[in-house]
Amino acid sequence: MNVIKVSANSRTAAVAGAIAGVVREHKLAEVQSIGAGAVNQAIKAIILAKGYLANDGIDITLVPEFVDVEIDGKIRTAIKLTLIPHQDAQEPDASPPGD
């Protein structure tokens, strides 16, 4: 699975569509960005993707972390946002613990 790289100039709707598609296909998506503008675009795209996926009954959990990446021979710190689908505890097929 490829990492979805987001820049400050990325179109949020396009990134959101890519995120939703990857989550549907692979059950996991990784979004990576460097810098405040890029992180802002990534978060907005994730919010849009959450809405797209909700239409399919998929809810997501976001796990943020720092990662070091090499760009032009230099190590940079990026934000990696991992999206993992999960079942909503309110769904009818989910039974309470202990049952």
C-alpha positions in Angstrom: 0.0 0.0 0.0 1.3 3.4 -0.9 1.4 6.4 1.5 -0.8 9.3 0.4 1.4 12.3 0.5 -0.3 15.7 1.0 1.3 19.1 0.3 0.0 22.6 1.2 -1.2 22.9 -2.4 -3.1 19.6 -2.5 -6.8 19.7 -3.4 -8.7 18.5 -0.4 -11.6 16.8 -2.3 -9.1 14.9 -4.5 -7.1 13.7 -1.4 -10.4 12.8 0.4 -11.5 10.6 -2.5 -8.1 8.9 -2.6 -8.2 8.3 1.2 -11.7 6.9 1.0 -10.8 4.6 -1.9 -7.7 3.3 -0.1 -9.6 2.6 3.1 -12.4 0.8 1.1 -9.8 -1.3 -0.7 -7.1 -2.0 1.9 -8.9 -1.4 5.2 -6.1 1.0 6.1 -4.7 4.3 4.8 -1.6 6.3 5.6 -1.5 10.0 5.0 1.8 11.9 5.3 2.5 15.6 5.3 5.3 18.0 6.3 4.6 21.5 7.4 1.6 23.3 8.8 -0.1 24.0 5.5 0.2 20.4 4.4 -1.1 19.1 7.8 -4.0 21.5 7.5 -4.9 20.1 4.0 -4.5 16.5 5.2 -6.8 17.1 8.2 -9.5 18.7 6.0 -9.2 15.9 3.5 -9.6 13.3 6.3 -12.7 15.1 7.5 -14.2 14.9 4.0 -13.2 11.3 3.6 -14.9 10.5 6.9 -18.1 11.8 5.5 -17.6 9.8 2.2 -17.0 6.6 4.2 -19.9 7.2 6.6 -22.2 6.9 3.5 -20.9 3.4 3.2 -21.3 2.6 6.9 -17.6 2.8 7.6 -16.3 4.8 10.6 -12.6 5.6 11.0 -10.1 6.0 13.8 -7.2 8.3 13.3 -3.8 7.5 14.7 -1.3 10.4 14.4 2.5 10.0 14.8 5.8 11.6 13.9 8.0 9.8 11.3 11.4 10.7 9.9 11.6 10.8 6.1 14.6 11.5 3.8 14.1 14.2 1.2 17.0 15.3 -1.0 19.4 13.6 1.3 18.1 15.4 4.4 16.1 13.9 7.3 12.8 15.7 7.9 10.1 15.1 10.4 6.7 14.4 8.9 3.3 13.8 10.4 1.9 10.4 9.5 -1.9 10.0 10.0 -3.0 6.3 9.9 -6.7 5.8 9.3 -8.2 2.5 10.5 -11.9 1.6 9.9 -13.8 0.3 12.9 -17.3 -0.8 13.8 -19.4 1.7 15.6 -20.5 0.3 19.0 -24.0 1.6 18.2 -24.5 -0.7 15.3 -27.3 -3.3 15.7 -25.0 -6.3 15.1 -22.6 -5.2 17.8 -23.3 -7.0 21.1 -22.5 -5.5 24.5 -19.5 -7.0 26.4 -20.4 -10.0 28.5 -23.3 -11.2 26.3 
